[in-house]
Amino acid sequence: MWQDLKPLYRFPILIMGMLSLVVGILAGLGRLGISVPQVALEQVSQHGVLMIPAFFGTVIGLERAVALGQRWAYISPLLTGLAGIALLIGIPHLIPFALLAVGSLLFAIASLKVVRIQNAIQNWILLGGAVALLLGNIQLFAGMLVSDILYWWIAFLLLTIAGERLELSRLVIRDDKKRVWLAILCLVPLGGAVINIINPMLGTTLFAIGMLGIGLWLILFDIARRTVRMQGLTRFTAVCMLTGYAWLFLSAVLFLGMLYGWGGIGRDSALHTFLIGFVFSMVIGHALIIFPAVTQLNIPYSPVFYLPLIFLQSSLIMRVVGGLSNNALLLTQGGLLNSIALAVFIVTLVGSIVRGQIVTRQTRTGTG
């Protein structure tokens, strides 16, 4: 019996996630004091919810469902996608937060199913990330503040990326000890998130040390160090990865600096070097690999993709410098340019999709 969901029916889930992304970005601009549409202004307090569990929870959940190939697994991204829409149309928060909690529970079950199918270290790391998302969403539903549960969501993204990079590097990392070390390092931020509940100083310290360790491991052993010497999409992806690892390392240092009062480092710099510098560099680098797998569309690579990547890095540097120098104008301008860079990436991606469909149609008709 054919169990997977046809690509056509995956699009509504993906679109719901993208709506959360767009409004989440606009809500972030609203937090910086920039004029945004009313629908985004109303979601300023839910910026983090829209960006992480509603957008990334949906997109990564969809990717996991495709990998598992079983229809029930798509209920997870469907629920988290609906949670984002529920927030946008003004449904009382208890309902979308409940959808996020149930969706992430199914996501954790799907991740456990993957482990049972293939008992590999990278899948255990991915499961750890799924559990972190679940615990964060449960606490959100229980009424805790986003600022108090943010480390769980960061751990979800961090472990998901680490697990996926280990999977992609499996052919060059043949030493099981290196794999085990990454798994051990991934336990550190999880432990930090737990301890943060009762001792924020120690918890944040452990969390940042875990980020440093994972960042160092990726810089030393990820396959991107080899593939950056190649050409085309392979090289572009590697450039994105290595750039992201540098931001991850810097983010960990900034979290420590924020905690111990080194030079007035603020939360914005520490948080967005991770979420924009590290995570969105991964998104840009993996988009031309993941989106075709999820949508079954031909999405050709073009060097034009370097434009949003460079734009994003440059604007983030501006934002971080503004934050570290207490220059509110520079920070705000950097944040605005971050959003424009992501918009440029989305437009570039859509343009590539259109170009890919034209090429595919010409190939089928024999006119290309």
Helices and strands as residue ranges (DSSP letters): H 7-31, H 38-41, G 44-46, H 47-49, I 50-56, H 57-68, G 71-74, H 75-88, H 94-117, H 121-141, H 146-168, H 176-195, H 200-221, H 224-227, H 232-260, H 267-272, I 273-279, H 280-295, G 303-305, H 306-324, H 328-365
